[in-house]
Amino acid sequence: MASSGKGKCVFLVFLCMVVLLTPSEVSAKSMAGVNDAHKWYLIKGLCSKFPDCNKYCKEVERFPLGGECRKIGDSMMCTCIYT
C-alpha cells in the first residue's frame, strides 16, 4: 500500500491556517491604512470582552500607545497599538 505524502502536507497546511486564523485567540500583527502604515496592531479579541480596550492594552499588555476597538470583518476587535 502506498501512502501519499502530498495528502498529509495539505492537511497540515489546512490545520495550521485554521489555528492561525481562529478569531477567539488571534494574536497576529497587521498593518492597516495609509495613515497608520507605521503602526502595528496586536488583535486581542472581541471588544465586548474588553470593557476598556485602551486601559487593558496599557496596563496589562504594557503597550505605551494603548489600544482601540477597530472593525475587522464583521466584528469590533480590541487591538493594542505598537510602533
PyMOL Python script that loads the backbone (N, CA, C, O; Angstrom):
from pymol import cmd

cmd.read_pdbstr("""\
ATOM      1  N   MET A   1       0.827  -1.179   0.000  1.00  0.00           N
ATOM      2  CA  MET A   1       0.000   0.000   0.000  1.00  0.00           C
ATOM      3  C   MET A   1       0.878   1.251   0.000  1.00  0.00           C
ATOM      4  O   MET A   1       1.780   1.368   0.829  1.00  0.00           O
ATOM      5  N   ALA A   2       0.633   2.159  -0.889  1.00  0.00           N
ATOM      6  CA  ALA A   2       1.425   3.380  -0.980  1.00  0.00           C
ATOM      7  C   ALA A   2       0.730   4.507  -0.212  1.00  0.00           C
ATOM      8  O   ALA A   2      -0.480   4.699  -0.339  1.00  0.00           O
ATOM      9  N   SER A   3       1.502   5.248   0.581  1.00  0.00           N
ATOM     10  CA  SER A   3       0.921   6.374   1.307  1.00  0.00           C
ATOM     11  C   SER A   3       1.240   7.669   0.567  1.00  0.00           C
ATOM     12  O   SER A   3       2.277   7.788  -0.085  1.00  0.00           O
ATOM     13  N   SER A   4       0.350   8.618   0.677  1.00  0.00           N
ATOM     14  CA  SER A   4       0.513   9.876  -0.040  1.00  0.00           C
ATOM     15  C   SER A   4       1.029  10.952   0.908  1.00  0.00           C
ATOM     16  O   SER A   4       0.323  11.377   1.822  1.00  0.00           O
ATOM     17  N   GLY A   5       2.245  11.383   0.687  1.00  0.00           N
ATOM     18  CA  GLY A   5       2.825  12.472   1.479  1.00  0.00           C
ATOM     19  C   GLY A   5       2.166  13.805   1.156  1.00  0.00           C
ATOM     20  O   GLY A   5       2.102  14.691   2.008  1.00  0.00           O
ATOM     21  N   LYS A   6       1.676  13.950  -0.074  1.00  0.00           N
ATOM     22  CA  LYS A   6       1.024  15.188  -0.510  1.00  0.00           C
ATOM     23  C   LYS A   6      -0.260  15.433   0.286  1.00  0.00           C
ATOM     24  O   LYS A   6      -0.547  16.564   0.677  1.00  0.00           O
ATOM     25  N   GLY A   7      -1.027  14.372   0.522  1.00  0.00           N
ATOM     26  CA  GLY A   7      -2.269  14.500   1.284  1.00  0.00           C
ATOM     27  C   GLY A   7      -2.014  14.938   2.721  1.00  0.00           C
ATOM     28  O   GLY A   7      -2.765  15.740   3.276  1.00  0.00           O
ATOM     29  N   LYS A   8      -0.952  14.408   3.317  1.00  0.00           N
ATOM     30  CA  LYS A   8      -0.586  14.787   4.689  1.00  0.00           C
ATOM     31  C   LYS A   8      -0.146  16.239   4.739  1.00  0.00           C
ATOM     32  O   LYS A   8      -0.476  16.958   5.682  1.00  0.00           O
ATOM     33  N   CYS A   9       0.592  16.672   3.736  1.00  0.00           N
ATOM     34  CA  CYS A   9       1.069  18.045   3.679  1.00  0.00           C
ATOM     35  C   CYS A   9      -0.105  19.025   3.560  1.00  0.00           C
ATOM     36  O   CYS A   9      -0.141  20.040   4.255  1.00  0.00           O
ATOM     37  N   VAL A  10      -1.053  18.721   2.689  1.00  0.00           N
ATOM     38  CA  VAL A  10      -2.232  19.574   2.517  1.00  0.00           C
ATOM     39  C   VAL A  10      -3.014  19.659   3.828  1.00  0.00           C
ATOM     40  O   VAL A  10      -3.473  20.737   4.207  1.00  0.00           O
ATOM     41  N   PHE A  11      -3.167  18.539   4.515  1.00  0.00           N
ATOM     42  CA  PHE A  11      -3.883  18.519   5.787  1.00  0.00           C
ATOM     43  C   PHE A  11      -3.164  19.389   6.823  1.00  0.00           C
ATOM     44  O   PHE A  11      -3.810  20.153   7.540  1.00  0.00           O
ATOM     45  N   LEU A  12      -1.833  19.281   6.908  1.00  0.00           N
ATOM     46  CA  LEU A  12      -1.080  20.069   7.877  1.00  0.00           C
ATOM     47  C   LEU A  12      -1.155  21.562   7.574  1.00  0.00           C
ATOM     48  O   LEU A  12      -1.259  22.375   8.493  1.00  0.00           O
ATOM     49  N   VAL A  13      -1.104  21.928   6.302  1.00  0.00           N
ATOM     50  CA  VAL A  13      -1.236  23.334   5.918  1.00  0.00           C
ATOM     51  C   VAL A  13      -2.616  23.851   6.312  1.00  0.00           C
ATOM     52  O   VAL A  13      -2.737  24.941   6.870  1.00  0.00           O
ATOM     53  N   PHE A  14      -3.648  23.077   6.025  1.00  0.00           N
ATOM     54  CA  PHE A  14      -5.012  23.463   6.385  1.00  0.00           C
ATOM     55  C   PHE A  14      -5.141  23.613   7.900  1.00  0.00           C
ATOM     56  O   PHE A  14      -5.734  24.586   8.366  1.00  0.00           O
ATOM     57  N   LEU A  15      -4.610  22.689   8.665  1.00  0.00           N
ATOM     58  CA  LEU A  15      -4.679  22.735  10.124  1.00  0.00           C
ATOM     59  C   LEU A  15      -3.970  23.971  10.667  1.00  0.00           C
ATOM     60  O   LEU A  15      -4.478  24.637  11.569  1.00  0.00           O
ATOM     61  N   CYS A  16      -2.797  24.278  10.118  1.00  0.00           N
ATOM     62  CA  CYS A  16      -2.062  25.470  10.555  1.00  0.00           C
ATOM     63  C   CYS A  16      -2.846  26.745  10.271  1.00  0.00           C
ATOM     64  O   CYS A  16      -2.868  27.655  11.100  1.00  0.00           O
ATOM     65  N   MET A  17      -3.485  26.820   9.115  1.00  0.00           N
ATOM     66  CA  MET A  17      -4.276  28.005   8.777  1.00  0.00           C
ATOM     67  C   MET A  17      -5.455  28.164   9.722  1.00  0.00           C
ATOM     68  O   MET A  17      -5.766  29.281  10.136  1.00  0.00           O
ATOM     69  N   VAL A  18      -6.113  27.073  10.069  1.00  0.00           N
ATOM     70  CA  VAL A  18      -7.246  27.138  10.996  1.00  0.00           C
ATOM     71  C   VAL A  18      -6.777  27.647  12.353  1.00  0.00           C
ATOM     72  O   VAL A  18      -7.423  28.507  12.950  1.00  0.00           O
ATOM     73  N   VAL A  19      -5.666  27.128  12.838  1.00  0.00           N
ATOM     74  CA  VAL A  19      -5.148  27.547  14.141  1.00  0.00           C
ATOM     75  C   VAL A  19      -4.762  29.020  14.116  1.00  0.00           C
ATOM     76  O   VAL A  19      -5.057  29.750  15.062  1.00  0.00           O
ATOM     77  N   LEU A  20      -4.108  29.464  13.052  1.00  0.00           N
ATOM     78  CA  LEU A  20      -3.665  30.849  12.971  1.00  0.00           C
ATOM     79  C   LEU A  20      -4.808  31.833  12.785  1.00  0.00           C
ATOM     80  O   LEU A  20      -4.694  32.985  13.203  1.00  0.00           O
ATOM     81  N   LEU A  21      -5.898  31.413  12.176  1.00  0.00           N
ATOM     82  CA  LEU A  21      -6.996  32.328  11.870  1.00  0.00           C
ATOM     83  C   LEU A  21      -8.176  32.225  12.829  1.00  0.00           C
ATOM     84  O   LEU A  21      -9.217  32.832  12.579  1.00  0.00           O
ATOM     85  N   THR A  22      -8.044  31.480  13.909  1.00  0.00           N
ATOM     86  CA  THR A  22      -9.122  31.355  14.883  1.00  0.00           C
ATOM     87  C   THR A  22      -9.352  32.712  15.544  1.00  0.00           C
ATOM     88  O   THR A  22      -8.442  33.233  16.189  1.00  0.00           O
ATOM     89  N   PRO A  23     -10.554  33.306  15.402  1.00  0.00           N
ATOM     90  CA  PRO A  23     -10.801  34.659  15.896  1.00  0.00           C
ATOM     91  C   PRO A  23     -10.714  34.818  17.406  1.00  0.00           C
ATOM     92  O   PRO A  23     -10.384  35.909  17.870  1.00  0.00           O
ATOM     93  N   SER A  24     -10.992  33.791  18.190  1.00  0.00           N
ATOM     94  CA  SER A  24     -11.008  33.959  19.636  1.00  0.00           C
ATOM     95  C   SER A  24      -9.624  34.162  20.230  1.00  0.00           C
ATOM     96  O   SER A  24      -9.501  34.771  21.293  1.00  0.00           O
ATOM     97  N   GLU A  25      -8.602  33.678  19.589  1.00  0.00           N
ATOM     98  CA  GLU A  25      -7.251  33.794  20.126  1.00  0.00           C
ATOM     99  C   GLU A  25      -6.276  34.380  19.110  1.00  0.00           C
ATOM    100  O   GLU A  25      -5.107  33.996  19.072  1.00  0.00           O
ATOM    101  N   VAL A  26      -6.749  35.293  18.303  1.00  0.00           N
ATOM    102  CA  VAL A  26      -5.887  35.864  17.285  1.00  0.00           C
ATOM    103  C   VAL A  26      -4.839  36.746  17.951  1.00  0.00           C
ATOM    104  O   VAL A  26      -5.160  37.594  18.784  1.00  0.00           O
ATOM    105  N   SER A  27      -3.592  36.534  17.574  1.00  0.00           N
ATOM    106  CA  SER A  27      -2.530  37.393  18.082  1.00  0.00           C
ATOM    107  C   SER A  27      -1.576  37.751  16.956  1.00  0.00           C
ATOM    108  O   SER A  27      -0.365  37.848  17.152  1.00  0.00           O
ATOM    109  N   ALA A  28      -2.137  37.941  15.790  1.00  0.00           N
ATOM    110  CA  ALA A  28      -1.321  38.275  14.630  1.00  0.00           C
ATOM    111  C   ALA A  28      -1.205  39.784  14.510  1.00  0.00           C
ATOM    112  O   ALA A  28      -2.136  40.520  14.837  1.00  0.00           O
ATOM    113  N   LYS A  29      -0.081  40.225  14.050  1.00  0.00           N
ATOM    114  CA  LYS A  29       0.102  41.644  13.807  1.00  0.00           C
ATOM    115  C   LYS A  29      -0.306  41.946  12.377  1.00  0.00           C
ATOM    116  O   LYS A  29      -0.093  41.143  11.469  1.00  0.00           O
ATOM    117  N   SER A  30      -0.892  43.111  12.195  1.00  0.00           N
ATOM    118  CA  SER A  30      -1.246  43.511  10.838  1.00  0.00           C
ATOM    119  C   SER A  30      -1.046  45.003  10.675  1.00  0.00           C
ATOM    120  O   SER A  30      -1.123  45.758  11.644  1.00  0.00           O
ATOM    121  N   MET A  31      -0.793  45.416   9.474  1.00  0.00           N
ATOM    122  CA  MET A  31      -0.680  46.829   9.178  1.00  0.00           C
ATOM    123  C   MET A  31      -1.968  47.250   8.487  1.00  0.00           C
ATOM    124  O   MET A  31      -2.497  46.521   7.648  1.00  0.00           O
ATOM    125  N   ALA A  32      -2.468  48.424   8.842  1.00  0.00           N
ATOM    126  CA  ALA A  32      -3.735  48.860   8.264  1.00  0.00           C
ATOM    127  C   ALA A  32      -3.686  50.346   7.943  1.00  0.00           C
ATOM    128  O   ALA A  32      -3.120  51.138   8.696  1.00  0.00           O
ATOM    129  N   GLY A  33      -4.279  50.711   6.829  1.00  0.00           N
ATOM    130  CA  GLY A  33      -4.460  52.104   6.461  1.00  0.00           C
ATOM    131  C   GLY A  33      -3.183  52.824   6.054  1.00  0.00           C
ATOM    132  O   GLY A  33      -2.093  52.476   6.508  1.00  0.00           O
ATOM    133  N   VAL A  34      -3.319  53.808   5.215  1.00  0.00           N
ATOM    134  CA  VAL A  34      -2.179  54.578   4.753  1.00  0.00           C
ATOM    135  C   VAL A  34      -1.620  55.433   5.888  1.00  0.00           C
ATOM    136  O   VAL A  34      -0.403  55.519   6.054  1.00  0.00           O
ATOM    137  N   ASN A  35      -2.501  56.069   6.673  1.00  0.00           N
ATOM    138  CA  ASN A  35      -2.054  56.919   7.765  1.00  0.00           C
ATOM    139  C   ASN A  35      -1.456  56.111   8.913  1.00  0.00           C
ATOM    140  O   ASN A  35      -0.658  56.642   9.685  1.00  0.00           O
ATOM    141  N   ASP A  36      -1.821  54.854   9.037  1.00  0.00           N
ATOM    142  CA  ASP A  36      -1.338  54.012  10.115  1.00  0.00           C
ATOM    143  C   ASP A  36      -0.241  53.059   9.650  1.00  0.00           C
ATOM    144  O   ASP A  36       0.018  52.055  10.313  1.00  0.00           O
ATOM    145  N   ALA A  37       0.405  53.354   8.529  1.00  0.00           N
ATOM    146  CA  ALA A  37       1.371  52.423   7.952  1.00  0.00           C
ATOM    147  C   ALA A  37       2.551  52.159   8.871  1.00  0.00           C
ATOM    148  O   ALA A  37       3.184  51.107   8.771  1.00  0.00           O
ATOM    149  N   HIS A  38       2.859  53.085   9.761  1.00  0.00           N
ATOM    150  CA  HIS A  38       3.990  52.902  10.665  1.00  0.00           C
ATOM    151  C   HIS A  38       3.592  52.219  11.970  1.00  0.00           C
ATOM    152  O   HIS A  38       4.446  52.001  12.829  1.00  0.00           O
ATOM    153  N   LYS A  39       2.327  51.880  12.137  1.00  0.00           N
ATOM    154  CA  LYS A  39       1.836  51.249  13.365  1.00  0.00           C
ATOM    155  C   LYS A  39       1.505  49.783  13.135  1.00  0.00           C
ATOM    156  O   LYS A  39       1.081  49.390  12.048  1.00  0.00           O
ATOM    157  N   TRP A  40       1.703  48.986  14.169  1.00  0.00           N
ATOM    158  CA  TRP A  40       1.317  47.579  14.170  1.00  0.00           C
ATOM    159  C   TRP A  40       0.204  47.411  15.174  1.00  0.00           C
ATOM    160  O   TRP A  40       0.183  48.089  16.201  1.00  0.00           O
ATOM    161  N   TYR A  41      -0.734  46.503  14.887  1.00  0.00           N
ATOM    162  CA  TYR A  41      -1.865  46.258  15.764  1.00  0.00           C
ATOM    163  C   TYR A  41      -1.885  44.800  16.187  1.00  0.00           C
ATOM    164  O   TYR A  41      -1.907  43.898  15.350  1.00  0.00           O
ATOM    165  N   LEU A  42      -1.877  44.578  17.490  1.00  0.00           N
ATOM    166  CA  LEU A  42      -1.962  43.234  18.036  1.00  0.00           C
ATOM    167  C   LEU A  42      -3.419  42.998  18.431  1.00  0.00           C
ATOM    168  O   LEU A  42      -3.924  43.651  19.344  1.00  0.00           O
ATOM    169  N   ILE A  43      -4.087  42.088  17.764  1.00  0.00           N
ATOM    170  CA  ILE A  43      -5.508  41.838  17.998  1.00  0.00           C
ATOM    171  C   ILE A  43      -5.658  40.952  19.232  1.00  0.00           C
ATOM    172  O   ILE A  43      -5.108  39.852  19.276  1.00  0.00           O
ATOM    173  N   LYS A  44      -6.402  41.426  20.235  1.00  0.00           N
ATOM    174  CA  LYS A  44      -6.572  40.700  21.482  1.00  0.00           C
ATOM    175  C   LYS A  44      -7.889  39.940  21.545  1.00  0.00           C
ATOM    176  O   LYS A  44      -7.966  38.924  22.237  1.00  0.00           O
ATOM    177  N   GLY A  45      -8.911  40.388  20.858  1.00  0.00           N
ATOM    178  CA  GLY A  45     -10.193  39.701  20.867  1.00  0.00           C
ATOM    179  C   GLY A  45     -11.345  40.673  20.700  1.00  0.00           C
ATOM    180  O   GLY A  45     -11.145  41.858  20.435  1.00  0.00           O
ATOM    181  N   LEU A  46     -12.545  40.158  20.857  1.00  0.00           N
ATOM    182  CA  LEU A  46     -13.746  40.981  20.696  1.00  0.00           C
ATOM    183  C   LEU A  46     -13.790  42.097  21.729  1.00  0.00           C
ATOM    184  O   LEU A  46     -13.429  41.891  22.887  1.00  0.00           O
ATOM    185  N   CYS A  47     -14.231  43.275  21.314  1.00  0.00           N
ATOM    186  CA  CYS A  47     -14.319  44.423  22.218  1.00  0.00           C
ATOM    187  C   CYS A  47     -15.279  44.161  23.371  1.00  0.00           C
ATOM    188  O   CYS A  47     -15.115  44.725  24.452  1.00  0.00           O
ATOM    189  N   SER A  48     -16.276  43.314  23.152  1.00  0.00           N
ATOM    190  CA  SER A  48     -17.224  43.004  24.215  1.00  0.00           C
ATOM    191  C   SER A  48     -16.551  42.306  25.399  1.00  0.00           C
ATOM    192  O   SER A  48     -17.075  42.336  26.513  1.00  0.00           O
ATOM    193  N   LYS A  49     -15.388  41.676  25.165  1.00  0.00           N
ATOM    194  CA  LYS A  49     -14.647  41.011  26.243  1.00  0.00           C
ATOM    195  C   LYS A  49     -13.689  41.960  26.955  1.00  0.00           C
ATOM    196  O   LYS A  49     -13.146  41.618  28.005  1.00  0.00           O
ATOM    197  N   PHE A  50     -13.479  43.146  26.394  1.00  0.00           N
ATOM    198  CA  PHE A  50     -12.567  44.135  26.959  1.00  0.00           C
ATOM    199  C   PHE A  50     -13.326  45.447  27.141  1.00  0.00           C
ATOM    200  O   PHE A  50     -13.372  46.255  26.213  1.00  0.00           O
ATOM    201  N   PRO A  51     -13.928  45.683  28.320  1.00  0.00           N
ATOM    202  CA  PRO A  51     -14.723  46.893  28.537  1.00  0.00           C
ATOM    203  C   PRO A  51     -13.946  48.188  28.264  1.00  0.00           C
ATOM    204  O   PRO A  51     -14.513  49.149  27.744  1.00  0.00           O
ATOM    205  N   ASP A  52     -12.661  48.218  28.609  1.00  0.00           N
ATOM    206  CA  ASP A  52     -11.818  49.377  28.322  1.00  0.00           C
ATOM    207  C   ASP A  52     -10.557  48.885  27.618  1.00  0.00           C
ATOM    208  O   ASP A  52      -9.541  48.604  28.253  1.00  0.00           O
ATOM    209  N   CYS A  53     -10.642  48.787  26.318  1.00  0.00           N
ATOM    210  CA  CYS A  53      -9.562  48.248  25.494  1.00  0.00           C
ATOM    211  C   CYS A  53      -8.268  49.044  25.687  1.00  0.00           C
ATOM    212  O   CYS A  53      -7.197  48.452  25.822  1.00  0.00           O
ATOM    213  N   ASN A  54      -8.354  50.366  25.703  1.00  0.00           N
ATOM    214  CA  ASN A  54      -7.178  51.218  25.847  1.00  0.00           C
ATOM    215  C   ASN A  54      -6.475  50.944  27.175  1.00  0.00           C
ATOM    216  O   ASN A  54      -5.256  50.781  27.214  1.00  0.00           O
ATOM    217  N   LYS A  55      -7.243  50.892  28.255  1.00  0.00           N
ATOM    218  CA  LYS A  55      -6.681  50.641  29.586  1.00  0.00           C
ATOM    219  C   LYS A  55      -6.051  49.249  29.654  1.00  0.00           C
ATOM    220  O   LYS A  55      -4.966  49.084  30.212  1.00  0.00           O
ATOM    221  N   TYR A  56      -6.725  48.257  29.091  1.00  0.00           N
ATOM    222  CA  TYR A  56      -6.198  46.893  29.081  1.00  0.00           C
ATOM    223  C   TYR A  56      -4.840  46.843  28.382  1.00  0.00           C
ATOM    224  O   TYR A  56      -3.889  46.258  28.900  1.00  0.00           O
ATOM    225  N   CYS A  57      -4.756  47.460  27.204  1.00  0.00           N
ATOM    226  CA  CYS A  57      -3.502  47.427  26.442  1.00  0.00           C
ATOM    227  C   CYS A  57      -2.374  48.146  27.181  1.00  0.00           C
ATOM    228  O   CYS A  57      -1.227  47.698  27.148  1.00  0.00           O
ATOM    229  N   LYS A  58      -2.690  49.249  27.840  1.00  0.00           N
ATOM    230  CA  LYS A  58      -1.659  49.995  28.566  1.00  0.00           C
ATOM    231  C   LYS A  58      -1.211  49.287  29.836  1.00  0.00           C
ATOM    232  O   LYS A  58      -0.012  49.170  30.088  1.00  0.00           O
ATOM    233  N   GLU A  59      -2.157  48.816  30.637  1.00  0.00           N
ATOM    234  CA  GLU A  59      -1.823  48.285  31.952  1.00  0.00           C
ATOM    235  C   GLU A  59      -1.465  46.803  31.947  1.00  0.00           C
ATOM    236  O   GLU A  59      -0.526  46.398  32.632  1.00  0.00           O
ATOM    237  N   VAL A  60      -2.186  45.997  31.194  1.00  0.00           N
ATOM    238  CA  VAL A  60      -1.952  44.553  31.210  1.00  0.00           C
ATOM    239  C   VAL A  60      -0.908  44.155  30.181  1.00  0.00           C
ATOM    240  O   VAL A  60       0.040  43.439  30.503  1.00  0.00           O
ATOM    241  N   GLU A  61      -1.073  44.610  28.952  1.00  0.00           N
ATOM    242  CA  GLU A  61      -0.173  44.219  27.863  1.00  0.00           C
ATOM    243  C   GLU A  61       1.064  45.114  27.765  1.00  0.00           C
ATOM    244  O   GLU A  61       2.003  44.785  27.041  1.00  0.00           O
ATOM    245  N   ARG A  62       1.077  46.249  28.487  1.00  0.00           N
ATOM    246  CA  ARG A  62       2.222  47.170  28.522  1.00  0.00           C
ATOM    247  C   ARG A  62       2.552  47.798  27.163  1.00  0.00           C
ATOM    248  O   ARG A  62       3.718  47.930  26.793  1.00  0.00           O
ATOM    249  N   PHE A  63       1.494  48.184  26.424  1.00  0.00           N
ATOM    250  CA  PHE A  63       1.676  48.918  25.173  1.00  0.00           C
ATOM    251  C   PHE A  63       1.535  50.405  25.503  1.00  0.00           C
ATOM    252  O   PHE A  63       0.441  50.839  25.864  1.00  0.00           O
ATOM    253  N   PRO A  64       2.609  51.207  25.391  1.00  0.00           N
ATOM    254  CA  PRO A  64       2.541  52.615  25.786  1.00  0.00           C
ATOM    255  C   PRO A  64       1.513  53.428  24.999  1.00  0.00           C
ATOM    256  O   PRO A  64       0.980  54.406  25.522  1.00  0.00           O
ATOM    257  N   LEU A  65       1.229  53.047  23.766  1.00  0.00           N
ATOM    258  CA  LEU A  65       0.243  53.777  22.964  1.00  0.00           C
ATOM    259  C   LEU A  65      -1.186  53.336  23.253  1.00  0.00           C
ATOM    260  O   LEU A  65      -2.131  53.924  22.726  1.00  0.00           O
ATOM    261  N   GLY A  66      -1.357  52.311  24.081  1.00  0.00           N
ATOM    262  CA  GLY A  66      -2.694  51.840  24.423  1.00  0.00           C
ATOM    263  C   GLY A  66      -3.316  51.004  23.327  1.00  0.00           C
ATOM    264  O   GLY A  66      -2.624  50.309  22.584  1.00  0.00           O
ATOM    265  N   GLY A  67      -4.632  51.082  23.237  1.00  0.00           N
ATOM    266  CA  GLY A  67      -5.351  50.296  22.250  1.00  0.00           C
ATOM    267  C   GLY A  67      -6.650  50.952  21.854  1.00  0.00           C
ATOM    268  O   GLY A  67      -7.038  51.982  22.404  1.00  0.00           O
ATOM    269  N   GLU A  68      -7.319  50.342  20.890  1.00  0.00           N
ATOM    270  CA  GLU A  68      -8.603  50.861  20.422  1.00  0.00           C
ATOM    271  C   GLU A  68      -9.387  49.729  19.787  1.00  0.00           C
ATOM    272  O   GLU A  68      -8.826  48.718  19.365  1.00  0.00           O
ATOM    273  N   CYS A  69     -10.687  49.919  19.728  1.00  0.00           N
ATOM    274  CA  CYS A  69     -11.549  48.958  19.050  1.00  0.00           C
ATOM    275  C   CYS A  69     -11.572  49.317  17.570  1.00  0.00           C
ATOM    276  O   CYS A  69     -11.812  50.466  17.201  1.00  0.00           O
ATOM    277  N   ARG A  70     -11.318  48.317  16.725  1.00  0.00           N
ATOM    278  CA  ARG A  70     -11.304  48.510  15.280  1.00  0.00           C
ATOM    279  C   ARG A  70     -12.198  47.468  14.635  1.00  0.00           C
ATOM    280  O   ARG A  70     -12.268  46.325  15.088  1.00  0.00           O
ATOM    281  N   LYS A  71     -12.882  47.873  13.569  1.00  0.00           N
ATOM    282  CA  LYS A  71     -13.742  46.943  12.846  1.00  0.00           C
ATOM    283  C   LYS A  71     -12.879  46.048  11.967  1.00  0.00           C
ATOM    284  O   LYS A  71     -12.189  46.525  11.066  1.00  0.00           O
ATOM    285  N   ILE A  72     -12.924  44.745  12.239  1.00  0.00           N
ATOM    286  CA  ILE A  72     -12.203  43.757  11.459  1.00  0.00           C
ATOM    287  C   ILE A  72     -13.217  42.722  11.016  1.00  0.00           C
ATOM    288  O   ILE A  72     -13.757  41.973  11.830  1.00  0.00           O
ATOM    289  N   GLY A  73     -13.469  42.688   9.723  1.00  0.00           N
ATOM    290  CA  GLY A  73     -14.518  41.822   9.208  1.00  0.00           C
ATOM    291  C   GLY A  73     -15.867  42.332   9.683  1.00  0.00           C
ATOM    292  O   GLY A  73     -16.211  43.493   9.464  1.00  0.00           O
ATOM    293  N   ASP A  74     -16.630  41.461  10.334  1.00  0.00           N
ATOM    294  CA  ASP A  74     -17.947  41.841  10.850  1.00  0.00           C
ATOM    295  C   ASP A  74     -17.913  42.202  12.322  1.00  0.00           C
ATOM    296  O   ASP A  74     -18.948  42.557  12.886  1.00  0.00           O
ATOM    297  N   SER A  75     -16.755  42.123  12.959  1.00  0.00           N
ATOM    298  CA  SER A  75     -16.664  42.295  14.414  1.00  0.00           C
ATOM    299  C   SER A  75     -15.800  43.489  14.791  1.00  0.00           C
ATOM    300  O   SER A  75     -14.914  43.900  14.041  1.00  0.00           O
ATOM    301  N   MET A  76     -16.075  44.031  15.961  1.00  0.00           N
ATOM    302  CA  MET A  76     -15.229  45.059  16.548  1.00  0.00           C
ATOM    303  C   MET A  76     -14.223  44.346  17.438  1.00  0.00           C
ATOM    304  O   MET A  76     -14.600  43.628  18.364  1.00  0.00           O
ATOM    305  N   MET A  77     -12.930  44.548  17.151  1.00  0.00           N
ATOM    306  CA  MET A  77     -11.870  43.856  17.867  1.00  0.00           C
ATOM    307  C   MET A  77     -11.017  44.839  18.652  1.00  0.00           C
ATOM    308  O   MET A  77     -10.701  45.930  18.178  1.00  0.00           O
ATOM    309  N   CYS A  78     -10.648  44.431  19.869  1.00  0.00           N
ATOM    310  CA  CYS A  78      -9.719  45.218  20.685  1.00  0.00           C
ATOM    311  C   CYS A  78      -8.319  44.978  20.119  1.00  0.00           C
ATOM    312  O   CYS A  78      -7.854  43.841  20.043  1.00  0.00           O
ATOM    313  N   THR A  79      -7.657  46.065  19.725  1.00  0.00           N
ATOM    314  CA  THR A  79      -6.314  45.953  19.156  1.00  0.00           C
ATOM    315  C   THR A  79      -5.365  46.854  19.921  1.00  0.00           C
ATOM    316  O   THR A  79      -5.657  48.032  20.131  1.00  0.00           O
ATOM    317  N   CYS A  80      -4.233  46.312  20.338  1.00  0.00           N
ATOM    318  CA  CYS A  80      -3.207  47.084  21.014  1.00  0.00           C
ATOM    319  C   CYS A  80      -2.275  47.654  19.950  1.00  0.00           C
ATOM    320  O   CYS A  80      -1.947  46.978  18.974  1.00  0.00           O
ATOM    321  N   ILE A  81      -1.849  48.911  20.146  1.00  0.00           N
ATOM    322  CA  ILE A  81      -1.073  49.634  19.137  1.00  0.00           C
ATOM    323  C   ILE A  81       0.411  49.604  19.484  1.00  0.00           C
ATOM    324  O   ILE A  81       0.799  49.836  20.629  1.00  0.00           O
ATOM    325  N   TYR A  82       1.234  49.313  18.476  1.00  0.00           N
ATOM    326  CA  TYR A  82       2.682  49.265  18.643  1.00  0.00           C
ATOM    327  C   TYR A  82       3.333  49.920  17.431  1.00  0.00           C
ATOM    328  O   TYR A  82       2.867  49.753  16.304  1.00  0.00           O
ATOM    329  N   THR A  83       4.415  50.669  17.665  1.00  0.00           N
ATOM    330  CA  THR A  83       5.142  51.267  16.537  1.00  0.00           C
ATOM    331  C   THR A  83       6.519  50.671  16.424  1.00  0.00           C
ATOM    332  O   THR A  83       7.284  51.046  15.535  1.00  0.00           O
TER     333      THR A  83
END
""", "prot")
cmd.dss("prot")
cmd.show_as("cartoon", "prot")
cmd.util.cbc("prot")
cmd.orient("prot")
